[in-house]
Amino acid sequence: MPSSSNEREVCNRVKKYEQQLDDVMMLMDKNDLKIKLLQVEKEYSNNPSEVNKVRLGIIFHEVAFNLYFISKTRYNGFAKRSFDILSALFNSSKTSQGLLPFISSYRASALSLVGAPKRLKLWNEVFSLFNDAVKKYSSVSYLPEFLRGHASENLPCFFFVRKKYSKQDFQSIIDKQSENRAYANSRIMSWVYYKWSKQRQGKKYRSQVLAYLDKAISSDPDYKAGRANAENLKEVLVKKT
């Protein structure tokens, strides 16, 4: 939790930008995503502001992550476009500091989508960017740890050193949320509770997992985040109990 007036000011600034970016982050519904893509592109064309440029970089990332495997022709190149846009913002001295938690986190994630699955050496750069974002911004934003944890949980088993981030990061977000209820919104926490539970399905954690799955479900009344996955996992685990 912020301990000084300066830290509180930084947190407030980051939260202000988070509210302007939240509707383009972590979009799972493919139809909603296609509509949002057209909307964000039009908004940027009409008003190429700094925030709208960040929104464009983020929505391109979401398209690359969620739609590329549906149509590798239509959505090819969106990860690179996202990385290039966010890199330009990241490297500019004029970029607002309050936007950097979002820019740096999504920049790292976009790079992982550009070519890391096929180029193993690129993962070194990806996690270097993630680690820098976590070090600088995880105290004021959930996003660096959330996206690093998300990326690491999908790594092959032989990346065991980096896969540790998946457990570490989601636990860290839960810890910070317990200290500051405004740290992450309910939609994000639904995903966090589900992902934490998914990684700990043994009997040792069963009671805590079921409690967190209930939180994942209650935090997502409109099925916009982790609720459906949490309900499916809970059904499986209850049968084993």
N, C-alpha and C positions, 0 to 999 in steps of 0.2 A: 504494500500500500504506500502511495506517495507520502514522504515524510517532510518535505519542505514546500514552500510556496512556489518555488521554481519548478519542482517536479509535478506539482498539481497543475500548474499552468501548462506544462508540456502534455500531461495526460488529457487535459481539457481540449487542447488543440487537436490531439490525435483523435479523440472521440468525436470531435466536430467533423473531421474528415471521414471517419468511419461511417457516420450517419449518411454521408453523401455517396459512399461507395458500397454500402451494405447490399443494395439491391442487385449488384452485378457480381457479388462474390458467392462462391459455393452454390451455384445453380445446378440442380440435379435434373429437373424436368426438362426434357429435350425440346418440347414444344415451346415452353416458356423461354428457354434459352435462345431459340431461333428468333422469337419475337423481340426479345431484349437486344439481340445483336443488331437488328435493323434499327431499333430505337436509338441505341447508343451511337451507331455510325451516323445517323441523321443529326443527332444532337451535336456531335463533334463537328460535322460539316457546317452546321449553322453557327456554332460557337466553339471554336478551337481553344477553349480555355485550358488552364493547367489541370484542373480537376477532370474535365471532360477527356483530356488526353490520357490521364491515369485510368479512367473508366474504360476507355477504348482498349488500353493495354491489358486490363484485367479481363474484359469480356472476350478478347481474342484468346487469352489463356483458357478460359472456361470452354470455349468452342473447341479448341485443340484437345482438351482433356476429355470432353464428353461426346463430341460429334465426329471426330476424325475417323474413328473406326466404323462409323455408319457409312461415310462417304469419303474415302481417301483422296478422291479427285476434287470434290467440291470444297472440302475443308483443309486441303493440303496447304501448308505454309503458315497457318495461323499461329503456331507456337513460335516460329521465327519472327513473325510480325510483332507478336507480344513482347518477345525478348528485346527486339530492336527498339520498340517504343519505350519500354521501361528502362532500358540501358541509357537511352538518350536523356531521360529525365533524371536517372540516378547520377549521371556524370555531369549534369549541369549545375553550376554554382547558384543558379537562379531558382532552383526547385525549392518549394516550401518544405521546411524541415518536418512539419507535421505529417507530410505525405510519405516520408521515407520508410516508415515501417511497412507500408503497403507495397511501395515500389520495390524495395529490396527483397521482400519475401516472395512476391509474385515473379520477380525477375529470376530468382533462383529456381523456382518451380517451372517457369517457362523454359529455362535452359535444360532442365531434366526431360522435358518433352521434345526438345529439338532433336536430340540425337543420343542422349545417354543410354537408352536401352540397347542401342547397337554399338556404342563406343564406350567401353567400360572405363577408359581413362578419364572420360569426361565427368564421371561421377565425382572425381576428386575436386574439380572446379565447382560442381553443383553444391557439394556439401561445404566447400569453403565459403561460398556465398551464403548458404543457409546459416552456417555457424556465425558469420559476421553479423547477419541480421538478428539472430537470437541474442548475441552478446550485446548489441547496441539497443535493441528495441523490445525485447520480450518483457521488460518490466512495465511497459506502457501499452503493449498490444499482444493479444493472443496469437496473432497471425504468424509470426516467425516460427514459433514452436508447432503450431497447428499444421502448417504446410510442410515443415521438415518431418514431423511425425508421420504425416500422410504419405510423403514420398518414401520414407524409410520402411514403412510397413509393407510396401509393395515390392521391395527389393528381393532378389533371389537369396536363398539361404546362405550361400557362400559369402554374402556381404554381412556376416553376423556382427561385425564390429559396428557397422552403421545402422543395422536393424535395431540396435539397442535404443536408438532415438525414439522409436515408435512408442515404447513403453514409457520412457523417460519424459517425453514431451507432453503426452496427454495427462500424465500424473501431475506434471508441473502446472499445467493449465488449471486442473482441478484444485490444486493447492492455492494458487493465486486467486481463483474464484471464491474460495472459502474465506479469504482475507478481504476481498473486495468484490462485492456482488455485482458491481458494474464493469468488472474486468472483461467479461464476454457475454454476449446476449444469449437468450434462451435457445435460439436456433443452432448456434455454434456449440453450446453445451450439450445439446441433444446428440450431436455427432461425437463430441468428446467422450461422453458417458458410454455411448455405444462402442466406440473404438477401444476404449479402455477395457470394456467387458469382453470384447471379441478376442483380446489377447490373453485373457485369463479365464479359460473355460474349465480348468481343473477343479476338483472338489475343494481344494485349499481355499479358493476365493469365492466359492459358490454363493454364500449369503451376501457378500459385498457386490458381486456381479449382478445378482437379481435386484438388489436395491438400486444400483446404478442404471440398470435397464429400465426400471420403473421411472427413474428420473428422465432418462432419454425419451421415454414415451410421453410423459406428462409435459415435457418441455417443447413438444412438437405437436400441438393439437391439430394442425392442418396438413400434416404429412409432407412438410416441406424440407425436412432434414432427416434425422436418423430414426424416426419412429418405426417405419415399416421394417427396417433391418433389426431394430431392437425387439420388436414383437416376435419376429421369426426366431431370433436367437433365444429369447426367453422361452418360447414354446419348446424348443429343442432341449434346453437345460432343465426345464421343469419336469420333463419326461424322464430325465436321468436322475432326478432327485429322489 
